[in-house]
């Protein structure tokens, strides 16, 4: 395996990591912003109010996006296996 091939695989792995994590992180961000707006509008300054809705939203998002994440990982690994077989 040459240097450019290793860098190509590393680049693909980084893009895969971003594609797998982005939906979950964006949902967590959106729920955090909504809760922060709610706290700012109602002047409720409870610190634990943020955690429970965010944990529930992230858990539900994981359940929804887990098949997509598995398909992305499977496609990446099939590409790695194809490169191994072709050498």
C-alpha positions as CSV (number, residue, x, y, z in Angstrom):
1,X,0.0,0.0,0.0
2,X,1.4,3.4,-1.0
3,X,1.3,6.6,0.9
4,X,-1.4,8.2,-1.2
5,X,-3.7,5.1,-0.8
6,X,-3.3,5.4,3.0
7,X,-4.1,9.1,2.9
8,X,-7.1,8.3,0.7
9,X,-8.4,5.8,3.2
10,X,-7.8,8.1,6.1
11,X,-9.7,10.9,4.3
12,X,-12.6,8.6,3.6
13,X,-12.7,7.5,7.3
14,X,-12.8,11.1,8.4
15,X,-15.7,11.8,6.1
16,X,-17.5,8.7,7.3
17,X,-17.1,9.8,10.9
18,X,-18.6,13.2,10.0
19,X,-21.5,11.6,8.1
20,X,-22.3,9.3,10.9
21,X,-22.0,11.8,13.7
22,X,-23.6,14.9,12.0
23,X,-27.3,13.9,12.3
24,X,-27.0,13.1,16.0
25,X,-25.0,16.2,16.8
26,X,-27.4,18.5,14.9
27,X,-30.4,17.1,16.7
28,X,-28.6,17.6,20.0
29,X,-27.8,21.1,19.0
30,X,-31.3,21.9,17.9
31,X,-32.8,20.5,21.2
32,X,-30.3,22.5,23.2
33,X,-31.1,25.7,21.4
34,X,-34.9,25.1,21.9
35,X,-34.4,24.5,25.6
36,X,-32.1,27.5,25.9
37,X,-34.8,29.7,24.3
38,X,-37.4,28.3,26.6
39,X,-35.2,29.0,29.6
40,X,-34.5,32.5,28.4
41,X,-38.2,33.3,27.7
42,X,-39.5,31.9,31.0
43,X,-36.4,32.8,33.1
44,X,-36.3,29.3,34.5
45,X,-32.6,28.7,35.3
46,X,-32.7,25.0,36.2
47,X,-29.4,23.4,35.0
48,X,-30.8,19.9,34.8
49,X,-33.6,20.9,32.5
50,X,-31.3,20.7,29.5
51,X,-30.0,17.2,30.0
52,X,-33.1,15.0,30.1
53,X,-34.7,16.3,26.8
54,X,-31.4,16.3,25.1
55,X,-30.6,12.7,26.2
56,X,-34.0,11.5,25.1
57,X,-33.7,13.3,21.7
58,X,-30.3,11.8,21.1
59,X,-31.5,8.3,22.0
60,X,-34.4,8.6,19.6
61,X,-32.1,10.0,16.9
62,X,-29.8,7.1,17.4
63,X,-32.7,4.7,16.9
64,X,-33.8,6.4,13.8
65,X,-30.3,6.9,12.2
66,X,-28.8,3.6,13.2
67,X,-29.7,1.8,10.0
68,X,-28.1,4.6,7.9
69,X,-25.0,4.5,10.1
70,X,-24.7,0.8,9.7
71,X,-25.1,1.1,5.9
72,X,-22.4,3.8,5.7
73,X,-20.0,1.7,7.8
74,X,-20.8,-1.4,5.8
75,X,-20.1,0.4,2.5
76,X,-16.8,1.8,3.9
77,X,-15.7,-1.7,5.0
78,X,-16.6,-3.2,1.7
79,X,-14.5,-0.6,0.0
80,X,-11.6,-1.5,2.3
81,X,-12.0,-5.2,1.6
82,X,-12.1,-4.6,-2.1
83,X,-8.8,-2.7,-1.8
84,X,-7.2,-5.5,0.1
85,X,-8.4,-8.1,-2.4
86,X,-7.2,-6.1,-5.4
87,X,-3.6,-5.8,-4.1
